[in-house]
Amino acid sequence: DFVLIGVASLADWHAFDRVIKGIASYMKKNQNSIAKPKFIIVGNGAIRNQWEQLADDLGVKQQVIFVGYQTGVALDNLFEKAHVAIASLGLYRKNLDMASDLKSREYAARGIPFVSSGQDIDFEPKPDFVFKVENNSVELDIENVIRWYDEYLKRQNPFDGIRSFAKM
C-alpha cells in the first residue's frame, strides 16, 4: 500500500476531497495495480460526513480511512504507517494563495514528505520533500505523487534532510 495521511480539524479549506477524488481516479485507471493508495484522515470537523459520503459514492471507502481525533502514541503510530502527508490543498477556498499552515511544519518536524498548494514563505524556494500542486479544485494526481515519492527515496538519507530543515 501507498499510505497518505492528513491531520486536521477537518474543514473545507483542507480540500481533502481532492485526494479522495484522486484516489478514485487512480483506482479506476489502475485496477490491477499492486500499489493500492490509502488515505488516513485524522481529525474531526463539520466536513467529515461529506467526505465520508464522497468516498462511499466514489467507491473508495476501503481506501479512505477516517480515524477521528488522535494524539500521542496513537497519532505517532499512524504517522509511522504513512509515506506522504497532505497539507491544506484548498487555500483558494479562502481566497488565499499564501499561508503558513501548522500542518506543514508538523509534517516537516516529523520528517515526512508532504503535498501542499499555495505559497508558504518558510518553504520557499520549494524543498525537494514538498510536492506542490496548483491551488485549485483539480483532483490530486496520485500516480504523480507515487512517482515523485519513489524518486525522492533514491536520495541519500532523504528523511534526515526534512528534520534538519525543520530545525532551522
N, C-alpha and C positions, 0 to 999 in steps of 0.2 A: 504494500500500500504506500501511497504518497500522501502524507498527512499534512494538512494545513490547519492552523489554529488562529482563531480570532478571539480576543479577550476584550470585553467592553460592557458598559452599562448600555445595553442594546438600544440604539436609536437609528432613525432613518439615515442620518449622515454617515454612518459607518458603512453603508451600502454593501453589506454582506450578501445582499441579493445578487450582486454582480458575480460573486463567487459561486453561489448556488446555481445560477443560470449557466455559468461557465462549466461547472461540473456536469450539468445535464447535457450540454452540447458535446463535451468530451466523451461522455459515456455513449451517446448515440453514434458518434464518429468512430469510436474505438471499442466496440462491443467485445471484441476478442482480445483486447489488450491485457497483458499481465498486470500492468500498473493500474490500480484502482484508486483514484483520488478519494480522500475522505476530508471532511471539513468539520473540525471540532469547534463549536461555538460555545464559549464560556461567558456566562453572564445572563442577566435578565433585563427586561425592558418592555416597553409598550409595543414594540415592533416584533417581538419574538413570535407571537402566534401567527402573524402574517408570513414570516419567513418559514415557519414550520409548515404552513399550508402550501407555500410556494414549492418547497422541497417535495412535499407529497404530490402536488399537482404535476410536477415535472418528472416524477418517478425516481427521485434520488434520495428518498427518505433514509435509505440504508447508508448513504454516503455522507449525509449531513447530520451530525450528532450534536444535539443540544444538551449540555450538561448543567446548565444553571450557574449560579454564583459559586465560585470555588476560591479557596485560599490555602496558604501553607503547603504542606506536603501533597495534598490532592492536586493543587494547581501545578506544583513542580512536576508531578508525575505526568500530567497532561502535556506540559512543555517537553518533557523527555521523549514523548512519542512523536512530536511534531518535527517536520523537516523545514517548513516555512511558515512564518506568521503573516497575518493580514492586518495592516493598519487601516485607518479610515480611508475609504475609497470614494466617499461621497461629499467632499468639500463643496462641490458645485451645488449641492442641495441646500447649502447655507450661503450661497453666492460668494464663496471664498475660493481663492486659488492658492493661498498660503496659510499655513497653520503650523503650530508646534505641538503636535499631539503627544500625550503622555505614553500612549501605546508604543510608538516608535522607539522612545527612549527605554522603555521596559524591555522591549524585544532586543535592542542592542546590548543592554546590560546583561541580559540572559545569554547573549551570544548566538542568537538565532537570526538568520537572514529573513528579510521581510519584503512584502509588496506594499507599495504606497502610491498615492496620487497627490497631485498638487506640489507645491514647494514647501520646503522646511529649511530654514536658514542653517540649522545645525547639521543638515545632511546635504549641503551644497559645497563644493561640487559633489554629485551623487557618488557615494562609495560603492564598491563592487558588490557589497552584500545587500544592496537595495535594488529591487526590481520595480521600476517606475512604470505606471500605467497612466493613460490620459485621465484627466479629471472630468469624466463624463459618465454617461449611463451605459457604455458598452460593456458587455459581459467580459469577465476575466478569461483570457485565453490560457487555459490550464496546460495545454501542450507546450506553449512557450515558457510558462513558469517552470515546468518539469525540465525542459531543455536547459534553461538558464541555471537551474539548481545543479543539474548534472555537470555543467561546465564549471560552476563555482566550486564543486567538490574536488576538481582536478588541481586546484591551487594548493600550494604548500601551507599547511596549518590554517585552513580557511577560517575556522571559528575563533581562533586566538585573536585574529585581527579585529573581529567585531567587538569583543570585550575590551580590547586595548583602545579602540575608537571611543567606546562608551566612557572609559575612564578619563579621557582628555577633557 
